[in-house]
Structure formats: C-alpha cells, structure tokens
C-alpha cells in the first residue's frame, strides 16, 4: 500500500470551527459559514550584532498565532463567547423579557395587543396623526379624558372621547421561547480548545482529503467586535492561539490531513 505522504494539496473549504470548554469539553460555539479564513503566525526577532554592528545571527522568540475570518451569519453563540457571556435559553420557568412596538386601529374605543404586556411596562399610548406620533395618553387606573386603562390580557381602553383612529404602543412582554445574551463590562472571553475542520483535494486525483487544525488553547480577541447590523453584514472574529502553560508541550496548533 502506498504511503500517504502529501505535500501540495488544494484547500477546498473550511467546514467549521468549534470551541470547547477546557474543563468539561462542552461545546461553547460552532461556526459553519466561515468566509475569508486565515491562519497567521508571528515571532519577535532580536538581532545579534558584533562591535561594528554586523549581524551575527537572529534570535526569535515569543511565537504567536491567530485564526480569523467572518461568519456569513450572525451567531448568537459566537457573540456570547466574544462578550464573555453565556447564552440564556428561556423556558416555562425561565421566561425572558423582550420589547415590542405595535400600531393598531381603534375599534369600539379599544385596542388589543398581540402579546401580554409586563405589568406597568406601558406608560403612554400615542395617537397616530398623519403617520406621525401625535397626542399621548397616560396609562391610568380608569379611562378618562386624559388616561387609558391597560388590562392584564393586553386590552387597552381608550379615553371616552377617543373612538377611532390608530394608536402606537411600546411595551415589554415575557416569552418562554427566547434566547438572550448579556454583554457585561467586567466579563471577557475564556479560553477553550479550538478545532477547525477542513476539506482538501488531491491535486492529481481530485479525491477528497480530510483535514483539521487543532489548537489546545485559544481565546477570542475582544479588543474590537464589529457587528454589522444589516442583512448582508458579516460576523467577524479572531482567535488568539497560545501555549498551554500547564502542559509540558510547546504546541500552538497542529495541522492534520488524512484519508
């Protein structure tokens, strides 16, 4: 059997990059739509010279490596890792508060919100006049000429003299089908094991070769997290690879190809 000893291959694509918790191996985030991936290494150079300033040799130290690119889709798991946070997933016993804005048509002096509002989250209800925010009515205990009443089920009773038109309402509601990440000023990314899976092709036979780049310890760079909030915006990221100082190995990362 021929020895599998490849040199030049075609890198077809990076399939995914996954970060795992160093303590329990739990998956922290997984990216599957990576664009413009790059793997970079650097080292610091110190030039050794003689008395006349002629170079005797160069000494290199402090080797570093980074892996970066952009995810085609906005990733909540990646954002949470970049913020040093954990994604909170709602349930029946752990509801998450979200915010809503609605424009509704008054019928019989009332409007009905599409969701149940959090108590006291509605302070004012606004009349829409010519497509703009007009007169405001305060939420009160009883409908009057100046106040509205917000029932627990989201029904809003307008003032007695307001029987038609449209109103604009902003409010908070609870959901058991939601996720949340919180970016706190005092929390930062934690290190994990980074595993990058790739597909290569043999330059002569075009056969698929499986590949991976494995870094025993990597951390997302939080210095600049630029989230483009547009449909075509990308989600950039950069991992800093580092030596595990609790290990006797000096490994930054390894590249493996196999059939």
Number of C-alpha atoms within 10 A of each C-alpha: 3 4 5 9 8 11 7 10 15 14 16 12 15 21 15 17 20 18 27 20 16 16 8 7 11 12 14 18 18 17 20 15 16 21 16 12 14 11 12 11 11 12 12 10 12 11 12 12 12 9 6 6 9 10 11 10 11 10 11 12 10 8 14 15 18 19 21 19 17 19 21 17 16 21 17 15 18 23 23 21 25 24 23 21 20 16 16 15 14 17 13 9 7 14 17 18 16 15 12 13 10 12 15 17 17 19 15 11 16 21 19 18 19 12 15 17 24 17 13 12 14 17 15 17 24 18 23 18 12 8 8 10 13 14 12 17 19 16 21 16 11 14 18 16 12 16 20 25 22 27 14 12 13 17 17 21 24 28 19 14 11 18 15 14 13 17 22 18 17 17 21 17 16 17 16 14 12 15 16 15 17 14 15 10 8 7 12 19 16 18 21 23 21 25 21 19 19 19 17 20 18 15 14 9 7 11 11 17 18 15 20 20 18 20 24 21 25 28 21 25 19 16 9 10 15 11 13 12 10 8 8 9 14 20 21 22 22 22 21 18 26 20 19 15 9 6 9 8 9 10 15 20 17 11 11 11 16 12 8
